[in-house]
């Protein structure tokens, strides 16, 4: 029916840095790796739905990585991530 039709998936667009959120996320994951969206949202005082999209963009741009553990998705700072100052 749709032969030859391909869908190109593009990277999530990085939202404008919501109050310097990127370095805050990276720092939280550096101090306490393996946090869930719920845990991060509580510490950052942001909406979980917003944060889910933000974390997806951060992961696609190489700042963090995620891992599914059972029903939960947990997040880690990626080694030598872009959000870390040297």
ABEGO torsion letter per residue (X at the ends): XABGBBBBBBBBBBBBBBGGAAAAAAAAAAABBGBBAAAAAAAAGBBAAAAAAAAAAAAAAGABBBBBBEABBBBBBBBGBAABBX
